[in-house]
């Protein structure tokens, strides 16, 4: 019993002498990215944040750029009133394939 206990203690000392404990670094919670700027000439940007070994585990801000498309709508004249509604056709001259600011194409009369 004494031999087993001495052996176990000896193994523990031996193993603990060989094990190297590394201090693990953790990134703090970084702020959320700022909103994107308006699209100008097909580019918009925002301030974003990153953290990791390359920043020594500190939050660092950087400017993030992205491609964007500025909708540019052109609409025909309103039609004559038919069944209580006027219509027109609007098309995006920049062909963005989005309709965030598309003008109305129908209205009551």
PyMOL commands that place a pseudoatom at each C-alpha (Angstrom):
pseudoatom trace, name=CA, resn=UNK, resi=1, chain=A, elem=C, hetatm=0, pos=[0.000, 0.000, 0.000]
pseudoatom trace, name=CA, resn=UNK, resi=2, chain=A, elem=C, hetatm=0, pos=[2.838, 2.405, 0.916]
pseudoatom trace, name=CA, resn=UNK, resi=3, chain=A, elem=C, hetatm=0, pos=[4.651, 1.463, -2.294]
pseudoatom trace, name=CA, resn=UNK, resi=4, chain=A, elem=C, hetatm=0, pos=[1.583, 2.196, -4.399]
pseudoatom trace, name=CA, resn=UNK, resi=5, chain=A, elem=C, hetatm=0, pos=[1.067, 5.566, -2.703]
pseudoatom trace, name=CA, resn=UNK, resi=6, chain=A, elem=C, hetatm=0, pos=[4.733, 6.548, -3.128]
pseudoatom trace, name=CA, resn=UNK, resi=7, chain=A, elem=C, hetatm=0, pos=[4.608, 5.377, -6.758]
pseudoatom trace, name=CA, resn=UNK, resi=8, chain=A, elem=C, hetatm=0, pos=[1.476, 7.439, -7.423]
pseudoatom trace, name=CA, resn=UNK, resi=9, chain=A, elem=C, hetatm=0, pos=[2.950, 10.529, -5.769]
pseudoatom trace, name=CA, resn=UNK, resi=10, chain=A, elem=C, hetatm=0, pos=[6.177, 10.026, -7.745]
pseudoatom trace, name=CA, resn=UNK, resi=11, chain=A, elem=C, hetatm=0, pos=[4.209, 9.715, -11.002]
pseudoatom trace, name=CA, resn=UNK, resi=12, chain=A, elem=C, hetatm=0, pos=[2.207, 12.834, -10.146]
pseudoatom trace, name=CA, resn=UNK, resi=13, chain=A, elem=C, hetatm=0, pos=[5.399, 14.815, -9.525]
pseudoatom trace, name=CA, resn=UNK, resi=14, chain=A, elem=C, hetatm=0, pos=[6.943, 13.449, -12.727]
pseudoatom trace, name=CA, resn=UNK, resi=15, chain=A, elem=C, hetatm=0, pos=[3.876, 14.190, -14.852]
pseudoatom trace, name=CA, resn=UNK, resi=16, chain=A, elem=C, hetatm=0, pos=[3.294, 17.614, -13.340]
pseudoatom trace, name=CA, resn=UNK, resi=17, chain=A, elem=C, hetatm=0, pos=[6.919, 18.526, -14.036]
pseudoatom trace, name=CA, resn=UNK, resi=18, chain=A, elem=C, hetatm=0, pos=[6.463, 17.722, -17.730]
pseudoatom trace, name=CA, resn=UNK, resi=19, chain=A, elem=C, hetatm=0, pos=[3.152, 19.416, -18.290]
pseudoatom trace, name=CA, resn=UNK, resi=20, chain=A, elem=C, hetatm=0, pos=[3.387, 22.991, -19.415]
pseudoatom trace, name=CA, resn=UNK, resi=21, chain=A, elem=C, hetatm=0, pos=[0.320, 25.044, -18.574]
pseudoatom trace, name=CA, resn=UNK, resi=22, chain=A, elem=C, hetatm=0, pos=[-0.359, 27.779, -21.130]
pseudoatom trace, name=CA, resn=UNK, resi=23, chain=A, elem=C, hetatm=0, pos=[-2.291, 30.842, -20.189]
pseudoatom trace, name=CA, resn=UNK, resi=24, chain=A, elem=C, hetatm=0, pos=[-5.243, 30.975, -22.550]
pseudoatom trace, name=CA, resn=UNK, resi=25, chain=A, elem=C, hetatm=0, pos=[-6.153, 34.410, -23.788]
pseudoatom trace, name=CA, resn=UNK, resi=26, chain=A, elem=C, hetatm=0, pos=[-9.742, 35.275, -24.536]
pseudoatom trace, name=CA, resn=UNK, resi=27, chain=A, elem=C, hetatm=0, pos=[-11.090, 38.154, -26.562]
pseudoatom trace, name=CA, resn=UNK, resi=28, chain=A, elem=C, hetatm=0, pos=[-13.432, 40.572, -24.839]
pseudoatom trace, name=CA, resn=UNK, resi=29, chain=A, elem=C, hetatm=0, pos=[-16.810, 41.123, -26.427]
pseudoatom trace, name=CA, resn=UNK, resi=30, chain=A, elem=C, hetatm=0, pos=[-16.243, 43.708, -29.148]
pseudoatom trace, name=CA, resn=UNK, resi=31, chain=A, elem=C, hetatm=0, pos=[-18.801, 46.375, -30.096]
pseudoatom trace, name=CA, resn=UNK, resi=32, chain=A, elem=C, hetatm=0, pos=[-21.220, 45.595, -32.897]
pseudoatom trace, name=CA, resn=UNK, resi=33, chain=A, elem=C, hetatm=0, pos=[-20.392, 47.010, -36.355]
pseudoatom trace, name=CA, resn=UNK, resi=34, chain=A, elem=C, hetatm=0, pos=[-21.649, 50.489, -37.179]
pseudoatom trace, name=CA, resn=UNK, resi=35, chain=A, elem=C, hetatm=0, pos=[-24.362, 50.819, -39.865]
pseudoatom trace, name=CA, resn=UNK, resi=36, chain=A, elem=C, hetatm=0, pos=[-23.299, 50.938, -43.508]
pseudoatom trace, name=CA, resn=UNK, resi=37, chain=A, elem=C, hetatm=0, pos=[-22.906, 54.377, -45.061]
pseudoatom trace, name=CA, resn=UNK, resi=38, chain=A, elem=C, hetatm=0, pos=[-24.950, 55.436, -48.069]
pseudoatom trace, name=CA, resn=UNK, resi=39, chain=A, elem=C, hetatm=0, pos=[-23.971, 53.840, -51.341]
pseudoatom trace, name=CA, resn=UNK, resi=40, chain=A, elem=C, hetatm=0, pos=[-21.759, 56.223, -53.333]
pseudoatom trace, name=CA, resn=UNK, resi=41, chain=A, elem=C, hetatm=0, pos=[-20.378, 55.163, -56.702]
pseudoatom trace, name=CA, resn=UNK, resi=42, chain=A, elem=C, hetatm=0, pos=[-21.077, 51.497, -55.915]
pseudoatom trace, name=CA, resn=UNK, resi=43, chain=A, elem=C, hetatm=0, pos=[-19.154, 51.451, -52.591]
pseudoatom trace, name=CA, resn=UNK, resi=44, chain=A, elem=C, hetatm=0, pos=[-20.254, 51.743, -48.977]
pseudoatom trace, name=CA, resn=UNK, resi=45, chain=A, elem=C, hetatm=0, pos=[-18.356, 51.221, -45.729]
pseudoatom trace, name=CA, resn=UNK, resi=46, chain=A, elem=C, hetatm=0, pos=[-18.742, 50.844, -41.984]
pseudoatom trace, name=CA, resn=UNK, resi=47, chain=A, elem=C, hetatm=0, pos=[-16.550, 50.627, -38.917]
pseudoatom trace, name=CA, resn=UNK, resi=48, chain=A, elem=C, hetatm=0, pos=[-16.253, 47.059, -37.661]
pseudoatom trace, name=CA, resn=UNK, resi=49, chain=A, elem=C, hetatm=0, pos=[-14.206, 45.436, -34.891]
pseudoatom trace, name=CA, resn=UNK, resi=50, chain=A, elem=C, hetatm=0, pos=[-11.983, 42.379, -34.666]
pseudoatom trace, name=CA, resn=UNK, resi=51, chain=A, elem=C, hetatm=0, pos=[-10.113, 40.545, -31.940]
pseudoatom trace, name=CA, resn=UNK, resi=52, chain=A, elem=C, hetatm=0, pos=[-7.673, 37.658, -31.979]
pseudoatom trace, name=CA, resn=UNK, resi=53, chain=A, elem=C, hetatm=0, pos=[-3.999, 36.736, -31.837]
pseudoatom trace, name=CA, resn=UNK, resi=54, chain=A, elem=C, hetatm=0, pos=[-3.190, 39.323, -34.521]
pseudoatom trace, name=CA, resn=UNK, resi=55, chain=A, elem=C, hetatm=0, pos=[-4.603, 42.104, -32.299]
pseudoatom trace, name=CA, resn=UNK, resi=56, chain=A, elem=C, hetatm=0, pos=[-3.084, 40.770, -29.061]
pseudoatom trace, name=CA, resn=UNK, resi=57, chain=A, elem=C, hetatm=0, pos=[-6.619, 39.791, -27.977]
pseudoatom trace, name=CA, resn=UNK, resi=58, chain=A, elem=C, hetatm=0, pos=[-7.862, 43.373, -27.907]
pseudoatom trace, name=CA, resn=UNK, resi=59, chain=A, elem=C, hetatm=0, pos=[-10.794, 44.804, -29.852]
pseudoatom trace, name=CA, resn=UNK, resi=60, chain=A, elem=C, hetatm=0, pos=[-9.449, 46.846, -32.737]
pseudoatom trace, name=CA, resn=UNK, resi=61, chain=A, elem=C, hetatm=0, pos=[-11.573, 48.891, -35.121]
pseudoatom trace, name=CA, resn=UNK, resi=62, chain=A, elem=C, hetatm=0, pos=[-11.149, 48.812, -38.884]
pseudoatom trace, name=CA, resn=UNK, resi=63, chain=A, elem=C, hetatm=0, pos=[-13.021, 50.178, -41.887]
pseudoatom trace, name=CA, resn=UNK, resi=64, chain=A, elem=C, hetatm=0, pos=[-14.891, 47.505, -43.842]
pseudoatom trace, name=CA, resn=UNK, resi=65, chain=A, elem=C, hetatm=0, pos=[-15.785, 48.235, -47.468]
pseudoatom trace, name=CA, resn=UNK, resi=66, chain=A, elem=C, hetatm=0, pos=[-18.427, 46.563, -49.591]
pseudoatom trace, name=CA, resn=UNK, resi=67, chain=A, elem=C, hetatm=0, pos=[-19.946, 46.772, -53.022]
pseudoatom trace, name=CA, resn=UNK, resi=68, chain=A, elem=C, hetatm=0, pos=[-23.428, 48.177, -53.199]
pseudoatom trace, name=CA, resn=UNK, resi=69, chain=A, elem=C, hetatm=0, pos=[-25.907, 49.397, -55.718]
pseudoatom trace, name=CA, resn=UNK, resi=70, chain=A, elem=C, hetatm=0, pos=[-27.760, 52.711, -55.526]
pseudoatom trace, name=CA, resn=UNK, resi=71, chain=A, elem=C, hetatm=0, pos=[-31.289, 52.362, -56.835]
pseudoatom trace, name=CA, resn=UNK, resi=72, chain=A, elem=C, hetatm=0, pos=[-32.106, 54.994, -59.461]
pseudoatom trace, name=CA, resn=UNK, resi=73, chain=A, elem=C, hetatm=0, pos=[-35.773, 54.771, -60.395]
pseudoatom trace, name=CA, resn=UNK, resi=74, chain=A, elem=C, hetatm=0, pos=[-37.349, 56.230, -63.510]
pseudoatom trace, name=CA, resn=UNK, resi=75, chain=A, elem=C, hetatm=0, pos=[-41.136, 56.078, -63.867]
pseudoatom trace, name=CA, resn=UNK, resi=76, chain=A, elem=C, hetatm=0, pos=[-43.498, 56.609, -66.774]
pseudoatom trace, name=CA, resn=UNK, resi=77, chain=A, elem=C, hetatm=0, pos=[-46.337, 59.114, -66.549]
pseudoatom trace, name=CA, resn=UNK, resi=78, chain=A, elem=C, hetatm=0, pos=[-49.474, 58.100, -64.631]
pseudoatom trace, name=CA, resn=UNK, resi=79, chain=A, elem=C, hetatm=0, pos=[-52.124, 56.418, -66.753]
pseudoatom trace, name=CA, resn=UNK, resi=80, chain=A, elem=C, hetatm=0, pos=[-55.676, 57.640, -67.134]
pseudoatom trace, name=CA, resn=UNK, resi=81, chain=A, elem=C, hetatm=0, pos=[-57.999, 56.550, -64.361]
pseudoatom trace, name=CA, resn=UNK, resi=82, chain=A, elem=C, hetatm=0, pos=[-59.387, 53.035, -64.951]
pseudoatom trace, name=CA, resn=UNK, resi=83, chain=A, elem=C, hetatm=0, pos=[-61.573, 51.281, -62.403]
pseudoatom trace, name=CA, resn=UNK, resi=84, chain=A, elem=C, hetatm=0, pos=[-60.562, 53.825, -59.749]
pseudoatom trace, name=CA, resn=UNK, resi=85, chain=A, elem=C, hetatm=0, pos=[-56.803, 53.299, -60.193]
pseudoatom trace, name=CA, resn=UNK, resi=86, chain=A, elem=C, hetatm=0, pos=[-53.972, 55.037, -62.031]
pseudoatom trace, name=CA, resn=UNK, resi=87, chain=A, elem=C, hetatm=0, pos=[-50.844, 53.050, -62.908]
pseudoatom trace, name=CA, resn=UNK, resi=88, chain=A, elem=C, hetatm=0, pos=[-47.338, 53.645, -64.128]
pseudoatom trace, name=CA, resn=UNK, resi=89, chain=A, elem=C, hetatm=0, pos=[-44.239, 51.544, -64.753]
pseudoatom trace, name=CA, resn=UNK, resi=90, chain=A, elem=C, hetatm=0, pos=[-41.024, 52.192, -62.803]
pseudoatom trace, name=CA, resn=UNK, resi=91, chain=A, elem=C, hetatm=0, pos=[-37.630, 50.695, -63.619]
pseudoatom trace, name=CA, resn=UNK, resi=92, chain=A, elem=C, hetatm=0, pos=[-34.305, 50.930, -61.869]
pseudoatom trace, name=CA, resn=UNK, resi=93, chain=A, elem=C, hetatm=0, pos=[-31.785, 52.419, -64.279]
pseudoatom trace, name=CA, resn=UNK, resi=94, chain=A, elem=C, hetatm=0, pos=[-28.941, 50.865, -62.238]
pseudoatom trace, name=CA, resn=UNK, resi=95, chain=A, elem=C, hetatm=0, pos=[-30.541, 47.376, -62.306]
pseudoatom trace, name=CA, resn=UNK, resi=96, chain=A, elem=C, hetatm=0, pos=[-29.803, 46.730, -58.628]
pseudoatom trace, name=CA, resn=UNK, resi=97, chain=A, elem=C, hetatm=0, pos=[-32.432, 43.958, -58.324]
pseudoatom trace, name=CA, resn=UNK, resi=98, chain=A, elem=C, hetatm=0, pos=[-33.660, 45.569, -55.097]
pseudoatom trace, name=CA, resn=UNK, resi=99, chain=A, elem=C, hetatm=0, pos=[-36.730, 47.665, -54.394]
pseudoatom trace, name=CA, resn=UNK, resi=100, chain=A, elem=C, hetatm=0, pos=[-36.058, 49.363, -51.066]
pseudoatom trace, name=CA, resn=UNK, resi=101, chain=A, elem=C, hetatm=0, pos=[-36.956, 52.807, -52.415]
pseudoatom trace, name=CA, resn=UNK, resi=102, chain=A, elem=C, hetatm=0, pos=[-39.075, 51.838, -55.410]
pseudoatom trace, name=CA, resn=UNK, resi=103, chain=A, elem=C, hetatm=0, pos=[-41.822, 54.407, -56.055]
pseudoatom trace, name=CA, resn=UNK, resi=104, chain=A, elem=C, hetatm=0, pos=[-45.470, 53.324, -55.998]
pseudoatom trace, name=CA, resn=UNK, resi=105, chain=A, elem=C, hetatm=0, pos=[-46.786, 52.112, -59.327]
pseudoatom trace, name=CA, resn=UNK, resi=106, chain=A, elem=C, hetatm=0, pos=[-50.466, 52.393, -58.496]
pseudoatom trace, name=CA, resn=UNK, resi=107, chain=A, elem=C, hetatm=0, pos=[-52.603, 55.016, -56.825]
pseudoatom trace, name=CA, resn=UNK, resi=108, chain=A, elem=C, hetatm=0, pos=[-56.339, 55.561, -56.400]
pseudoatom trace, name=CA, resn=UNK, resi=109, chain=A, elem=C, hetatm=0, pos=[-58.132, 58.194, -58.420]
for i in range(1, 109): cmd.bond("trace and resi %d" % i, "trace and resi %d" % (i + 1))
show_as sticks, trace
zoom trace
